[in-house]
Amino acid sequence: MPIIEELASKDSVIYSDGFKSYDGIVDYGYKEHFRVIHSKNEFVKGNNHINGIENFWGLCKVRLAKFRGMNEGIFYLHIKECEFRFNNRKKSKKELYLFTLKLIRNYKKK
């Protein structure tokens, strides 16, 4: 629980699998907790699923494996790159180019 409390605000809606450590998370003050239990062949329950985050981490592992380790100080930047790639994965190369160009043009140095 200390890790969850450090990383997720109490207003968060938590989506998880059936891992026992998540039992009682609502009792700790979190707004809502939805879970799917893979051991009972649950993968989707209504709109509740965790496949998105599993997909993201799967893509991260493939992307980051080529580095065979990295400096802890820049790991965050690699994860942010994976996040950017994941969130923009449906854009065409041209759309991605124009989007990135717009980001660069709007960037203001402090």
SULQUIUR-V98290 format. One record per residue. N is the residue number from 1. RES is the residue in one letter. SS is DSSP state (A for helix, B for strand, O for the rest). D_CENTER is the distance of its C-alpha to the mean C-alpha in whole Angstrom. Layout:
# SULQUIUR-V98290
n->N res->RES ss->SS d_center->D_CENTER
n->N res->RES ss->SS d_center->D_CENTER
This chain:
# SULQUIUR-V98290
n->1 res->M ss->O d_center->19
n->2 res->P ss->A d_center->19
n->3 res->I ss->A d_center->16
n->4 res->I ss->A d_center->14
n->5 res->E ss->A d_center->17
n->6 res->E ss->A d_center->16
n->7 res->L ss->A d_center->12
n->8 res->A ss->O d_center->12
n->9 res->S ss->O d_center->15
n->10 res->K ss->O d_center->18
n->11 res->D ss->O d_center->17
n->12 res->S ss->O d_center->14
n->13 res->V ss->B d_center->14
n->14 res->I ss->B d_center->12
n->15 res->Y ss->B d_center->11
n->16 res->S ss->B d_center->12
n->17 res->D ss->O d_center->14
n->18 res->G ss->O d_center->18
n->19 res->F ss->O d_center->18
n->20 res->K ss->A d_center->21
n->21 res->S ss->A d_center->19
n->22 res->Y ss->A d_center->17
n->23 res->D ss->O d_center->21
n->24 res->G ss->O d_center->22
n->25 res->I ss->A d_center->19
n->26 res->V ss->A d_center->21
n->27 res->D ss->A d_center->24
n->28 res->Y ss->A d_center->22
n->29 res->G ss->O d_center->22
n->30 res->Y ss->O d_center->19
n->31 res->K ss->O d_center->19
n->32 res->E ss->B d_center->18
n->33 res->H ss->B d_center->17
n->34 res->F ss->B d_center->16
n->35 res->R ss->B d_center->16
n->36 res->V ss->O d_center->17
n->37 res->I ss->O d_center->19
n->38 res->H ss->A d_center->19
n->39 res->S ss->A d_center->22
n->40 res->K ss->A d_center->24
n->41 res->N ss->O d_center->23
n->42 res->E ss->O d_center->20
n->43 res->F ss->O d_center->17
n->44 res->V ss->O d_center->18
n->45 res->K ss->B d_center->19
n->46 res->G ss->O d_center->20
n->47 res->N ss->O d_center->17
n->48 res->N ss->B d_center->15
n->49 res->H ss->O d_center->13
n->50 res->I ss->O d_center->10
n->51 res->N ss->A d_center->10
n->52 res->G ss->A d_center->8
n->53 res->I ss->A d_center->5
n->54 res->E ss->A d_center->8
n->55 res->N ss->A d_center->9
n->56 res->F ss->A d_center->6
n->57 res->W ss->A d_center->7
n->58 res->G ss->A d_center->11
n->59 res->L ss->A d_center->11
n->60 res->C ss->A d_center->10
n->61 res->K ss->A d_center->13
n->62 res->V ss->A d_center->15
n->63 res->R ss->A d_center->15
n->64 res->L ss->A d_center->15
n->65 res->A ss->A d_center->18
n->66 res->K ss->O d_center->20
n->67 res->F ss->O d_center->20
n->68 res->R ss->O d_center->21
n->69 res->G ss->O d_center->20
n->70 res->M ss->O d_center->20
n->71 res->N ss->O d_center->21
n->72 res->E ss->A d_center->19
n->73 res->G ss->A d_center->20
n->74 res->I ss->A d_center->18
n->75 res->F ss->A d_center->15
n->76 res->Y ss->A d_center->13
n->77 res->L ss->A d_center->14
n->78 res->H ss->A d_center->13
n->79 res->I ss->A d_center->9
n->80 res->K ss->A d_center->10
n->81 res->E ss->A d_center->12
n->82 res->C ss->A d_center->10
n->83 res->E ss->A d_center->7
n->84 res->F ss->A d_center->11
n->85 res->R ss->A d_center->12
n->86 res->F ss->A d_center->9
n->87 res->N ss->A d_center->10
n->88 res->N ss->O d_center->14
n->89 res->R ss->O d_center->14
n->90 res->K ss->O d_center->17
n->91 res->K ss->O d_center->19
n->92 res->S ss->O d_center->22
n->93 res->K ss->A d_center->23
n->94 res->K ss->A d_center->25
n->95 res->E ss->A d_center->23
n->96 res->L ss->A d_center->20
n->97 res->Y ss->A d_center->23
n->98 res->L ss->A d_center->25
n->99 res->F ss->A d_center->21
n->100 res->T ss->A d_center->21
n->101 res->L ss->A d_center->25
n->102 res->K ss->A d_center->24
n->103 res->L ss->A d_center->22
n->104 res->I ss->A d_center->24
n->105 res->R ss->A d_center->27
n->106 res->N ss->A d_center->26
n->107 res->Y ss->O d_center->24
n->108 res->K ss->O d_center->27
n->109 res->K ss->O d_center->28
n->110 res->K ss->O d_center->28
